[in-house]
């Protein structure tokens, strides 16, 4: 308790808002070891209860504390295939760190920051060699190369199975590459390095531009493989049912972030994929995707202003119908967004988008809200305040209200059942679906959730697939 929680160095707000470089710069070895000194090495570590992939947290922290980084990497990689990614984007504050005993009276151990340091150390030094088990002769198709699919594929590869990943986009990574900005998760240095290292060591084939349900059906995959894992995520955007959503200048956060991240729109004109960004942008929603969208828009405005001065007076708003207490985004992301100049309009809800005679967004009619009783999620329900309507001048509206699974994967797969929400029906513990030989996990089953929860689902499914292929269990 005498050692304070160590702060992670970050770019200054006035600098980072003009670039897409990583905001959080990471621990040095000295900072990591000093933070590791704070761990009490509990005999019954509750922090582990909050980790979906069951990392032995006290063990890797102790290895960091004594400076044995190779051991720290080995301990981490025995459970978590993607530590450099998880250390950056997982909500540790509501998982492992929330259960840290130090958090009862002070600040919990910065488990996520130490995890990121361990992951980055491995990427730079390659001390851990992923080994493939004895070949089983069994073939597994993994559909989707996001967190769930990657985790499942790597685990199955380490078990000795022949794994092929089918990815619909032109590059692997799923939501990690199209949904999370460069300033939070570097693509080449982290994601691509993690994927290529594991795939090469385990002989995993990655076939891009394969849209399962169109390019190939589930039945066709099953004819060539002994098992299938579906980790296609939830990439179908949701919009509000209000007038004006068809005006030019209205888009989903999925489209906006995909253009910025996957299509390298932030590097225009180096990449010939420009992204529309308005002078006054409203992002609807307050989750992590909303924060990412708002912060991307702010950076694009700043970059264009520095080039030609065209975006002077530009603004980016987060429009959210509840209060600050109900914001679902990580506190760190909200803090960074505020530092960078994002404007937060709480207790505000759009009711109409207005356009000009050219069909372009010119403003948004909103209504003030107040909070009533808690709804099914436990959050207080927002209630419109009669007569409080007003007009907000905006020329771009980005909806970040959540996503649903893309229904394409269900085409020509009659035995694969869906819920009324469009998610796959699957056992949460094993990942088994209603179609023999097919497992599913991640957002396809739960709806939009976290990277680490998807990884946990992929890991559990891999273990069940392995038992099934070995004949230890029946379907």
N, C-alpha and C positions, 0 to 999 in steps of 0.2 A: 504493500500500500504506500510505501515511502517513495517508490519510483512512479512518477507521473506517466500516463499514457503518452506514447511518443507520437508527435504529429508527423504526417507524411508531407514532404515538400511538394508544392504545387506551383504551376505557373500563376503569375499575378493576373487578376481578372482583366486589366486593361491590355495585357499582352495576348492572352489566350483567346480573347474574343475576335482577334484578327487572324487566327490560324486554326488549323484542325489537328495540331500536334496534341499528344496526350496531355491532359490536364494534370493528373496526379503523377508525380515523377518517380514514386517508389522509394522504399527504404534503402539506405546504405547498409552494409554489413554491420556497422557499429549500431545503427538505429534498430536493426532487426534483433541483434543480440540483447540490446538494452531492453527492448519490449519483451523479449522472451524471458528475461529475468523476472518479470512481473508474474509469470505463471506460477501458481501454488502447487502444481503437480498433485492435484487432488487424488485421493485413493479411489474415489467414486466420481470420475469426471462427468458432470452433467452436460458439459459442452458437447460431448460426442452424441448425446441424445438429439441434438438439433441439427446433425449433419446427415442429409439424405443419402450420402454415399459412404457413411460410416468411417470417415478418416479417424485414425487414432491420434487425436489432436495433441494431447500432452507429450506423446512420444516424439513427434516431429518438432514440436517447440523446444523440447529439451535438447534435441540434436542441434538445433540452431543456437541455443544458449551456449553450448560448449564449442561451437564453431565447426561441427562435423556436418558440413553441408551435403556431402555425398550420402550420408546416412539419412539426413532429413529428406532428401529427394527420394530415396528408396522407400522410406516409410510412407511418404505422401503418394507416390506412384503405385503403391500396392493397392490403393483404394480409389484414387482419383486420377484419371487419365489426362485431365486438362487443368492442372493447378494454376497455370499462368492466366487462364481465362477466368476460372472461378474466383481467383483472388481479386479480379477487377470488377466483375459484374454480379456476383452473388450477394444477396441481402443478408450478410452475416449478422447484422445488428438485430435481426428478428429470428435468427436460427442459432448457430453455435454461440455467438457472443451474448445473446440474450440469456443464456443459461450459465454463463461464467459467474462463479461465486463472487469475484471481485466487483461485479456489477451491482451487487446488493447494496453496497455502501459507497461505491465510487464508480470508476470507469472500468469496463471489462477489458480483458486482454485483447489487443487488436489482432485477432486470429486471422482475419482476412488479409490484412496487410503483410503479415508474416508469410501466409500462404502464397501471396503474389511474389514475394521476394524469393521463396523457394522455387516457384515455377520459373521465374525469370533466370535464376541461377542455372537451372537445368537447361534452359534454351540456349544459354550462352556457353555452357561448359560441357554439356552432353556426358554427364557422369553415369547416367542410368541407361542400360540397354534393355529395351523391351524384348522379351523372349517369347517365341512361339512354341506352344506345347506340341507333343507328338501328333502328327497328322491323323485325323479321325476319318477322313474320306467323306465327310458330310459337308454339303454345300448350303450356305445360308444367304438369302437375299435381304439386305437392309435397305429399306426405302426411306430416303431422306438422310441428309448428312448434317443435321443440326445437332444440338447437345444430346438428345436421346439416341439418335441413330449412331453418332460417333462413339458414344460410350458403349452401346451394345456391340457395335462392330469390333472395337478394340478388345473388349472382354472376350468375345467369341474367338477372335484371332489368337489371343493368348491361350485359349483353351485347345487350340489345334484345329479349329474348323476353317473351311475354305469360305471366305467372306467376300461378297461383292456388294458395294454400295451403289444405289441408283439415285441420282440427284437430278431434279427437274431443271435447275438453273445451270449456267455455264461454268460455275465455280463452286466447290464444296464449302460447307459451313452453315448453310441454312440461315436462321435468324441472326446468327453471330456475324455474318458478313453483310446481309442486306438490311438488318434492323438496328444494329448498334453502331453509333458513329465512331469514326477514327479516333476522336479525342478521348473516348472512353475505352476503346478496345482496338489497338493497332492490328490491321489485317495481315500484312506481310510478316511482320516481326513476331507476332504472337499466334494468330489463328492458322495461317498457312504453315508456319514452322511446326506447330503442334500436330497438325493433320499429316503433313508429309513425313515427319519422323516416325509416327506410329504406323502409317500405311506401308511405308517402305520396309520397316522391320518385320511386319506381320504378313506381308504379301497381300494386303487388302487391295482389291481393285475398286476404283472409283469411276463410274460411268456417268458423266454429266449429260445434260440435255435429254434426260429420260423422264418423261411425265407418265408415271404409272397410273393407269386408267385410260390413257390415250396411246402413248408409244407402245406400252405393253400392259396387259391386264394382270390382275392377281392370279388368275387361273394359268396364264402363260408362264408367269414366274414360278408358280408351284410345280409346273411340269419339269422344270429344270433345277429346282432346289428342294432340299429336304425340309426347310423351314423358312418362314418369312417374318421379318420384324418391320412394322410400320411406324415410322417416326416422322411423319410429314408435317407435324406442327399445326399451327392455326394461322393461316395467312390470308383469310377472307375478311376484309375490313367491314366495320359496322358504321352506319351513318344515322344521323337523326332524321326522323320523318317530319321534316319541316319544309315549307315552301322555299324554293330558290337553290336547292342543292345541286341543280344542273347548270348553274352559271359557271362560266370559265373563271377559274381562280379558286374553285372548291376542289379539294382532293383529300384522299385518305392519308394518314400518317405513313401507312405501308408504302404507298406510291412515292410520297415525298422522300422518305428515308431510303428507299431502294434507289431512287435516282441520285441521291446524294452519295450513298455509300457504295453499293454494288456497281453502279454505273459511273462512279468517280466524278459525279457532277461538281464536287467541291474543287476539283482540279481543272475546271474549264479555264482557258481553251486548250490546255495540254491534252485533256480528253474531250472529244467533241460531243459532249453530252450535257448541255446547259440545263440548269434547273430554274424554273420560275420561282422567284421570291418577291413578294410584294413589298411596298414601302411600309404598310401597316398590316401586320400578320396577326391573325387570331388563331390560336391552337385550342381546340375544344377538348377538355379532359385534363387530368392532373396525375396520371400515372407516369411511369418511367419513360414510356414511349412519347408521351406529351412533352416531357422535359427534354428528351433527345431532339424532338422536332423543333421546339422553340429555340434551343441552343444552336441547332444547325442553321435555322433561319437567321438568327442574330449574327452568326459568323458570316453567312453569305452576304447579308446586308453590309457588314463592316468591310468585307473584302471588295465589294463593288463600289462602296463609297470611297475607299482609298484609291481605286483605279480611276474613277471619273467623277466622283462627287455626287453621283445621281441619287444616292440614298440618304442624303442629309435629312435629319428629322425622322428617320425610320424608327419603328417601334415593333416589338413583338409582345403579344399578350397571351397569358394562360387564362382561359375563361373556364371557370369551374363552378358548378351549381351548389357545392357544399362549402364548408368553412375550412380554414387551414388545418384544423384538428383531424379532418377526415381525408386529407390528401393521401392517396395510396403510394405515391412515389417514395423512393428512398430519401431520407432526410438529407443525405450528402448531395444528392442530385438537385434537390430543391434549393439547398444552400448555395451551390455553385451557380444555379440559374439566376438566383437573386443577385449574387455578386456581379454577374455578367450584365445585368440590366434588364432581364425579363420582367415584365409588368404582370402582376397577379390580380385578376379580377375575380374575387371570391363571391359566393352567393349570387351568381349571375348565370342566366341560362338563355341561349339563343332561341328565338321563336320564329325567325324568318331571315333569310338572306336576300338582300336587295341588289339588283343589277342595273346597269345603265342601258342605253339604247343599242349598244354593241354586244350585249350579253355578258359583260364583265362585272365582277363583284365590285360594288361601290360602298356597301355598308352592311351592317347586321343589326337587326332589331333584337333587343334582349329584354328580359324581365328580371327584376330583383327577386331573390328567394329568401326564405327564412327556414330554419330547421324545426321539424316537428319530432314525432316519436321515432325510435329506431326501426329500421326496416328489417328484412330477413337476414341481411348481412351483418346486422348489429350496429350499422351506422344510422344516424338520425336522418330521416327522410326530408328532402328539400320540398318546400311548399311555395308556390308562386305568391307574390304579394300583389294583390289587385291594384291596378292603376299605376304600377311602378315601371311601365315599359319605357325604354329609351333607345336611342339609335347610336351605335358605335361605328365610327368611320374606319373601315378596313377595306383592303383590296385583295386579300387572300385569306381563305379559311381552310384550316387543316383539321380534320376530324381524327382524334386519337381516343376513341371510345371503346377500344377492345377489338378482338378478332374472333372468328369462328374457323373451324377446320374447313379446308377446301374439299368440296364433295367429289372431286374428280377421282380420288383414290378408291371410292366406293363403286365406281362404274363397273359393270359386268362382274361384280363380286356379290352374288346373291346371298351367300351365307354370312356375309359380314354385316352385322346389325349396327344401326346408329341410334342414338338417343334423340329425343325431340330437339335437343340443342345442336345436333349435327356432329356430336362427338362419337367416337367408336365405343361400342359396348365391350368392355374388357375388365378382367379381374385386376384390381389395383395392386395386388401383391405379386402376381405372376405375369401379368400382361397378356394372358390368354384371351383371345377374342372368341366370337361365336363361330368362327370358321376354323376347322381343324388345320393345324400346322401354321397358323398365323397368329402372331403376337403384335401388340401395339403398346405404345407408351408416350409419355410427354404430353404436349398440348393437344395432340389428336384425341387423347382420352380425357384429359382434365379441363380442356379449354386453356386459354392463355394463362401461363403461370411463369415460374422462374426457371432460369437455366439449370440450377442445381437440382431442382425437383425433377426436371426432365432427365437429367443424368442419372438420378436415382432410379427412375422408372426403367431406363435403358439397362442399367446394371442388374436389376431384379429380373427383367425379362431374359437377359443373357444367361443368367444362372438357371432359369427354368428351361430355356431352350436346350442348354447343355445336358441337363438331366433327361430331357425328352429324347434327344438324339442318341444318348448312350443307352437308352432302353431302361433307365432306372424308374421311370414313371410312365403311365399311360395318359392319353389325352383326356 
